[in-house]
């Protein structure tokens, strides 16, 4: 087989990657059903898809489904620390995916890879943080006419797209996959909660029970993280800027306070806001000795890394894998995990495959929907059709062997009538 264009670390890792991808597939029954349906019906025949995603075994199963549907797929990594080199090799050798991803690449190579996948003149985008969309609109507007639309799967990316729409700058339909009920429930809440703690514990071997964990941001991701940290015996403090989310945290029994007050008492700090400079220099200066800093909010801007570097008189790189220790002038030590990037992917393996099964099922079905209905969808931020979300939930329940009730004709009539 002629291999597609690629830039991966070692094609010799392909068979190890196949084993990893196949293992993940066992926990992804919904996406497997979609894969088989795509293979029979080929809804993406002739389409080129450019994707910016974490190159993991779970993502590989989405890429396989898209390929089964007839699409050509070019994939760049959305985070250099999360790339699994064996998975990247397997996708090139076994599945014909054009992969441009190596673990640990620098920022320049990362950005070059994004431009490489866009050079395929794609019809559809699958984005993770709005990076591809950003390049198209700021650098390559000539690509717009060829694009049918795309999907965005992160909170950070949807925030950016919403701002683009407000400024009337968004020239293609972009579907907010992140905003579906299944995505928020499984991926953001259960996935981020578990995988973030997994990354922290792998990087530090720290006992969370009895320690104070500060969760910055109480959206779906922060909620899931707080639940799981409390379940492991931690005392959980929450910081927020949104009064409704802060009130939600209070009513769930969490202590809510400003970051300036949390800084001197926290043992572990995790940012999950989608915004920058959540932990700033004035907060860093008040941290106790041994405080651990982690980010699960997509980009590495939530912790002010420049301020941390400025405060430090010495830096011990990799005191443990994915853990750097910054020593302050008074001898206090601050431990930064995964370079301030996503700790669940930099220091662990990201969400469990069972979680990504639903998120990627929505991605695949949304790609099919865009292929079939793009002429009816205007440019702008678009919500996933409710029937797609319902279909994914129905398929997941079937895979779990769970049956539910259905409405009787009388109940249907009652719900659709205003006459008593």
N, C-alpha and C positions, 0 to 999 in steps of 0.2 A: 504494500500500500504506500502510495506517495504521501509523505507527511505534510501537514499544513504548515504554513509559516509559524515560527515559534521562537521563544527565547525562555528556556527553562534551564534549571541547574544541571540535570543529568537524566538523559533519556533511559539510562540503565536502571533507574528506580521505578520504571513503569509497572512491573509486576507487583512490587510492594504496594504501589498506589492502587492497583486493581483490587488487591485484598482489602485495603482500607475502605475503598468506595463500596465494595460489595457488602462489607460489614455494616456500613451506614445504611445501605439500602434495606437491610432487614428491618430497620425501625422506621422505614418510610413507605408504608403500604399505600397511602393515598397517592403519592407521587408516582409510585409504581403503576397503579391503575391508570393514571393519566398518561404515563409513558406508553403503556400498551395501547391505549386508545389513540394516541398521537401516531403510533406506528401503523395502525390500521387506516387512519383517515388522512394523515399528512396535512394538517391544517396550516402549517407554516412553510409549505413547499415553495422554494425559490426565494425565501426571504433571508436577508443577512441581519444578524443580531450582534450588536456590540454591547458587551457587558463589563461593568466594573464591579467586582464582587470579591469577597474573601475566597481565596482559592483553597477550599477545604473539600473533604469527602462529601459533605452534604450538598455543597454547591455543584460538585461534579455530577450528582444525580439529577439536578435540575438541568445542567448542560446536556446530559444524555437524553432527557425527555425532549428538550428543544430540538436536538439532532434527530431524534426519532420522528418528530413532527415535520421534518424536511428542511429545517433551517441550517444555514451556515452560521457558526458561532465563533466570535473572536472575544477572548476573555483576558482582561487585565486585572491585576490584584488591586483591591481597594485598601489594603493595609499590608505593608511589607512584612510585618512581624507574624501575620496569620497564615502566610502562604505555606502550604505543605508541598515540598518539592516532589515527593513521590506521587501525590495526587496530580500535580501539574504535568508530570511526565506521562502518567497513565492517560490523561485526557488527550494528549497529543498523539500518542502511539496507538491507543486502543479505540479512541472515539472520534478522531479526526477534528478535534477542537483546536483552533489556533490560540495557544496560550502564551501570554507574555507576563511571566511572573516568576520571580526567584525570591526565596526567603532572605530578608535582611537587606534588600537593595536600598540605595540612597534615594533622596528626594528627586534628583534629576532623572534617574532611570525610571522611577515610578511615574513621573509626569510624561516622559517620553513614551512609555507603554500605553498610557491613555490615548495619546495622539495616534499611536500605531493602530489601535483597534478602530479608531474613528476613520482612519485612512481607508478602511474597507468599504466606505460609503454605505453605512448600515441603513436598514429600513426601520428597525426597532432598537431602542435603547433599554437596557436593564441597568439601573444606576443604584449606587450605594453612597449617598452623601451629596448627590447632585454634581459630581465632578465632571462627568461626561457632558451633561446638559450645559454646565458652565462654559466648557471649552467650545462647544458648538456655538453658543450664542455670542461669546466674546471674541473668538478667534476664527471660527469656521462657519460663518452663517450660510455659506454655499451648500452646506449639508442639509439645511432645513427642508428644502424642497423635496428631498428624497426620503425624509423621515415620516413614517406613519404615526409615530408616537413613541411612548416609552413608559416604564414603570419605575417608581422610586420606593425603596423599601425601608428607609430610615426616617426617624423623627427629624433629625438634623436636615436631611435632604428636603423633606416636605416643608419645613420652615423656610428654606431658601426658595423653593418653588412658589410658595405662597407670596413671598415678597416680590418675586419676579412678576407674578400675576398682577399684584397690586400696582406695579409700575408699568404694566402693559408691555413687559419685555419678553414674556414667554410665548414663543412662536409655534410650539408644537403641543399636542395633547400629552400630558404626563399624568399617569394614574397613580394616586396616592395609596399604594399597596399597604403602607404602614398604618393607614387609618382604618383598616378593616377590623371587625370585632375579633376574628380569629387571630390576626397578627398581634393585636394588642394583648389579647388574653394569653396566648401561648408564647409567642416570641418575646415580646417586651416584658411581660410579667413573669412567667414561669421560666423562660429561657434565660433572660438577663439575670434574674435573681440567683438561679443556681450556678450558672457559668461564671458569674463575677466572683462569687465566693470560692468557687473551684480554683480560679486563677490566683486569688489572694493566698489561699492555703498552699497551693503548689509552690508559689514563689517564696513564701515565708515560713511555712510549716507552723504558723501561729495558731494558738488556741483562741477561738473567738468567744467561747463561753466566759462570762464574767468581765469581758472587755467592753469598752465604749466604742461603738461604731457610728460614725457620722455619715449620714446619707444626704448628699446635696442634690435636691430635686426630688419631688414626690409625684412625678408623672407615673405612667404605667411601669416603667423600668424601675424607678425608685421605690415604688410601692412593693414590687416583687422582691427587690433586694432587701428592703426593710423587714418584710415578712419572714424571709429565710434567715436573716441575721438574728432576728428575735427568736426564731425557732431553734437556733443553735446556742441560745443562752446569752447572747450579747445584749447589752443595754444600748438601745438605738435612739440616737438623736437625729432630728431632721432639720435641714435648713431649706427655706423656700423664699421666693419673691412673689408668688401668686397667692393671694389671700384665700381663694377657694381651696387650693391644694393644701395650703397650710392648715386650714380648718379641718379638712378631711383627715390629715395626719393626726391632729389633736384628738378628733373624735374616735380615732382608732387606737388611742392610748399612747402615742409617741410624744416625747418632749420636743417641742419646736422652739428654736431660738436662732438668733443671727449667727453667721459664721464666726464673727469676732468673739462671741461668747463660747462657741463650740470648740474653737481652736485650742485653747489651753487644757481642755479636759478630754478630748478625743484620743483614742489609741489608733483607730483605723479610719481613714477618710476616703469616701468614694464619691466621685462626681458623676452625675447622670442627668445633666441638664440640657445638653445641646447648645450651650452658650460658652463664651470665653471668660477667662479670668475669674472663675468662681472661687478658687483659692488663690489669693493674691499675696503680695509681699508682706502686708501688715498681718495677715493670718499666719503665714509661714513663720514669721518672727516670734509668734506666741506658742508654737507647737512644743509639746513635751518631748523629752529625749526618747527616741525609739519610735516616734510616730510614723505610721505607714500611710503613704499616699497612693491612691489608685484612681484610674479613670475608666468609666464604662459608658462615656457619652460621645462616642464616635471619634471626633478629631482631638488631636493632642494640644488643645488650646484651653482646656477647662482649668488646668493647673498652670499657674504662671511659671513656666520653666526658666525663663530668663531671670526672674526674681530669685528663684531658688539657687541658680548658679551664682548670682551676685552675692547672696548671703553666705555661701559656702566658702570655707578656707581650704577644704580638701574634699575630693570625691573618690570614693572607693567603688570602682566599677565592678558590677557582677559579684557582690559579696555572696550572692546566690544567683542561679540562673534567673534573669529578668528582674533582678533587684539591685539597684544602685544606692549606695549610702552616701549622703551628703553630710559633712561635718561642719558645724557652725563654729564661730569664734569662741563661744563659751563651752565648747565640747559636746553640745547636744547633737544627736545624730537623727537625720530624717531619711527614711527609706522610700525611694520612688520605684514603683513597679512598672515594668514594660515601657520604660521611657516616657511615661505619661500617655501612651496610646491605649487602645482598648485592652484592658487587663485580661478579659475573658478569652481573647484570641491571642494576645501576645504571650501570656503565661500559661494558658490552658488551651483547650480545643474548641472554644466557642460553645454555642448552644448544643444540647443533645440532638441527635438526628431526629428523634421523635418530635421535637419542637419545630425544627426546620422543615419537616415533612409538610406541615400545614402552610407555613409561610411560602415555601417554594411551590406548593400546589396552587396557591393563589397567583403567584408570579406566572406560572405556566398557563393557567386558564385565562389570565388577563392578557397575556401575549396573544393567545388565540383570539380573544375577543377583539383586540385591536386590529388584528389581521383581517377579521371578518367585518368589522363595523367602523373602520377608520374614516370612511367618507362621511359618516354621520356625527363624528366627534370633533367639535371645534377646538382650536388651540386653547390651552389653559390647564389649570389643575383640575383633574377629574377624579371622582370617587369610583371605587370598584363597584360594579353592579351588584346589588344585593343578592341576586341569584347565584353569583359566583361564590360569595361568602357562605351562603346556605348550602351550596353543593359540596364545598370542602368540609363543612361541619358534618353533613350527612355521610360523606365517604369515610370520615374519621370514625364516626359512631359505628358504621358498618364494620370497619376494620377492627374495632374494639369489641364487636359482638353485642353492642348495646342497641336495644329497641326502644322507641318512644311512642307516645300516643299520637293520634292524628285527630283533627277536628271532625266532629259529626256535621252533617249537612245543616242541622239546626243551629249548631254553634257558629258555623260560617255565616249563616243568615243573620244571626244575632249581632255578630261583630260588624256586619256591613249594613246595618239598618239603624236609623236614629229613632224609629218608632218603637215604643215599648210594647 
